[in-house]
Amino acid sequence: MEEKRLAWLAGFVDGEGTITLCHIREYYRPIFQIVNTNRESLIECQTLLRDITGRTPMIRSKSFGGTKLSHWKDSYQIQIVKQQDVKAICQALIPYLIVKKLQAELVVKFVEIRESIPRKSRYGVKGGQWRPCGEPEKALWLACKTLNRDSSNEPVSVETIRQTLLPSEDIVRTEDINETSELSGNRIAAQL
């Protein structure tokens, strides 16, 4: 795929997208989502995402007509929850992401952990399989939740999250995007 198109998609995701982990009951799942009021932009995103995953994501619309929000424009959404597709998208966009780069790295790490756990049958039904969740998945979910919350709350130490959950990285990006610092060693590798 053309590098300029991936860079455009990464910029669009940085501004209008969500890359996170969702917690439903005892399960965790990755979510990649883009919401915008311009349908043509989402059609271009749909084309690029199809090129990355091999599947065409559906564009859903939400109308606010007949509600107290009827003065709002209609919005359109692409949401992808299939683990392998979210991982492929994040891996393709990580070199170009700025704002959501750490969330994408955490989601890739989450999917890699999930893929390494063998499936167990549920209720003895064929196809009813699941993977139990452990502490590493919960830690990654909490880190994504922390990164995605409102920035007006207490500041998030991106460096601490990266050192703790992604210890194999040699360079840590601090909250100032132009300032980087070197890590010494792999102190937390044993935990994951």
C-alpha positions as CSV (number, residue, x, y, z in Angstrom):
1,M,0.0,0.0,0.0
2,E,1.2,3.5,-0.8
3,E,2.9,5.2,2.2
4,K,1.1,8.5,1.7
5,R,-2.3,6.8,2.0
6,L,-1.2,5.0,5.2
7,A,0.0,8.3,6.6
8,W,-3.3,10.0,5.7
9,L,-5.3,7.2,7.4
10,A,-3.0,7.5,10.5
11,G,-3.6,11.2,10.7
12,F,-7.4,10.7,10.3
13,V,-7.3,8.0,13.1
14,D,-5.2,10.3,15.4
15,G,-7.9,13.0,15.0
16,E,-11.2,11.1,14.6
17,G,-10.5,7.5,15.7
18,T,-10.4,5.3,18.8
19,I,-7.9,2.5,19.4
20,T,-8.6,0.9,22.7
21,L,-9.4,-2.3,24.7
22,C,-13.0,-2.8,25.9
23,H,-13.9,-4.7,29.0
24,I,-17.3,-6.6,28.9
25,R,-18.0,-8.8,31.9
26,E,-14.9,-11.0,32.3
27,Y,-13.7,-10.5,28.7
28,Y,-11.4,-8.0,27.0
29,R,-11.5,-7.1,23.3
30,P,-9.7,-4.7,21.1
31,I,-11.7,-2.0,19.2
32,F,-10.7,0.2,16.3
33,Q,-13.3,2.8,15.5
34,I,-13.6,6.0,13.3
35,V,-16.5,8.4,13.7
36,N,-17.1,11.4,11.5
37,T,-19.9,13.4,9.9
38,N,-18.3,13.4,6.5
39,R,-19.3,10.1,4.7
40,E,-16.8,10.6,1.8
41,S,-13.9,10.5,4.3
42,L,-15.2,7.3,5.8
43,I,-15.5,5.8,2.4
44,E,-11.8,6.5,1.8
45,C,-11.0,5.0,5.2
46,Q,-13.1,2.0,4.3
47,T,-11.1,1.4,1.1
48,L,-7.8,1.7,3.0
49,L,-8.9,-0.6,5.8
50,R,-10.0,-3.2,3.2
51,D,-6.5,-3.0,1.6
52,I,-5.0,-3.7,5.0
53,T,-7.3,-6.5,6.3
54,G,-8.8,-8.0,3.1
55,R,-12.3,-7.3,4.5
56,T,-14.5,-4.4,3.8
57,P,-15.7,-2.8,7.1
58,M,-19.3,-1.6,7.2
59,I,-20.1,2.1,7.6
60,R,-23.0,2.6,10.0
61,S,-24.9,5.9,10.2
62,K,-26.5,7.5,13.2
63,S,-29.3,10.1,12.8
64,F,-30.3,12.5,15.5
65,G,-33.6,13.5,13.8
66,G,-36.6,13.4,16.1
67,T,-34.5,13.8,19.3
68,K,-33.5,16.8,21.3
69,L,-30.2,16.6,19.4
70,S,-31.9,17.0,16.0
71,H,-29.7,20.1,15.3
72,W,-26.6,17.8,15.1
73,K,-25.4,16.5,11.8
74,D,-25.8,12.8,11.1
75,S,-22.6,10.8,11.9
76,Y,-21.0,7.8,10.3
77,Q,-19.0,5.1,12.0
78,I,-16.6,2.3,11.1
79,Q,-15.9,-0.2,14.0
80,I,-13.7,-3.2,13.8
81,V,-13.5,-5.7,16.6
82,K,-12.0,-8.8,15.0
83,Q,-8.6,-9.3,16.8
84,Q,-6.5,-10.2,13.8
85,D,-7.9,-7.2,11.8
86,V,-7.3,-4.7,14.6
87,K,-3.8,-6.0,15.0
88,A,-3.1,-5.7,11.3
89,I,-4.4,-2.2,11.2
90,C,-2.4,-1.1,14.2
91,Q,0.8,-2.7,12.9
92,A,0.3,-0.9,9.5
93,L,-0.4,2.5,11.2
94,I,2.1,2.5,14.1
95,P,4.9,4.1,12.1
96,Y,2.7,7.0,11.2
97,L,0.6,7.5,14.3
98,I,1.5,10.3,16.7
99,V,-1.3,10.8,19.3
100,K,-2.6,7.2,19.4
101,K,0.7,5.4,18.8
102,L,1.0,4.0,22.4
103,Q,-2.6,2.8,22.4
104,A,-1.9,0.9,19.1
105,E,1.2,-0.7,20.5
106,L,-0.7,-1.8,23.6
107,V,-3.5,-3.3,21.5
108,V,-0.9,-5.2,19.3
109,K,0.7,-6.5,22.5
110,F,-2.7,-7.5,23.8
111,V,-3.6,-9.5,20.7
112,E,-0.2,-11.2,20.7
113,I,-0.8,-12.4,24.3
114,R,-4.3,-13.5,23.3
115,E,-3.0,-15.5,20.3
116,S,-0.5,-17.3,22.5
117,I,-3.2,-18.7,24.8
118,P,-4.8,-21.9,23.7
119,R,-8.6,-21.8,23.3
120,K,-10.7,-23.8,25.7
121,S,-14.1,-25.2,24.9
122,R,-17.0,-23.6,26.6
123,Y,-20.1,-25.6,27.6
124,G,-18.8,-28.6,25.6
125,V,-20.2,-27.0,22.4
126,K,-18.3,-27.1,19.2
127,G,-17.3,-23.6,18.2
128,G,-18.0,-22.2,21.7
129,Q,-14.4,-21.5,22.5
130,W,-12.9,-18.9,24.6
131,R,-9.5,-17.8,26.0
132,P,-9.2,-17.1,29.7
133,C,-8.0,-13.6,30.6
134,G,-5.1,-13.0,32.9
135,E,-3.3,-10.2,34.6
136,P,-1.3,-9.0,31.6
137,E,-4.5,-8.4,29.6
138,K,-6.0,-6.5,32.5
139,A,-2.9,-4.4,32.9
140,L,-3.0,-3.5,29.2
141,W,-6.7,-2.7,29.4
142,L,-6.1,-0.4,32.4
143,A,-3.3,1.3,30.5
144,C,-5.5,1.9,27.5
145,K,-8.3,3.2,29.7
146,T,-5.8,5.6,31.4
147,L,-4.5,6.9,28.1
148,N,-7.9,7.4,26.6
149,R,-9.5,9.3,29.5
150,D,-10.0,13.0,29.6
151,S,-6.7,14.8,29.6
152,S,-8.0,17.4,32.1
153,N,-7.6,14.9,34.9
154,E,-4.3,14.1,36.5
155,P,-1.4,13.7,34.0
156,V,-0.6,10.3,32.6
157,S,3.0,9.2,32.6
158,V,3.4,7.7,29.1
159,E,6.9,6.8,29.9
160,T,5.9,4.7,32.9
161,I,3.2,2.9,30.9
162,R,5.7,2.1,28.1
163,Q,8.4,0.9,30.5
164,T,6.0,-1.3,32.4
165,L,4.0,-2.8,29.6
166,L,6.2,-2.6,26.6
167,P,9.7,-3.3,28.1
168,S,11.3,-4.5,24.8
169,E,11.3,-0.9,23.4
170,D,14.7,0.8,23.6
171,I,13.4,4.4,23.2
172,V,10.6,5.9,25.2
173,R,8.6,8.8,23.9
174,T,7.7,11.2,26.7
175,E,4.7,13.5,26.7
176,D,6.7,16.1,24.8
177,I,6.8,14.5,21.3
178,N,10.2,16.0,20.5
179,E,11.9,14.7,23.6
180,T,13.0,11.1,23.9
181,S,15.0,9.3,26.6
182,E,16.9,6.0,26.5
183,L,15.9,3.1,28.6
184,S,18.5,1.0,30.3
185,G,17.8,-2.7,30.1
186,N,14.7,-4.8,30.2
187,R,13.6,-4.5,33.9
188,I,10.0,-5.5,33.6
189,A,10.3,-8.3,31.0
190,A,9.7,-11.1,33.5
191,Q,6.2,-9.7,34.4
192,L,4.9,-10.2,30.9
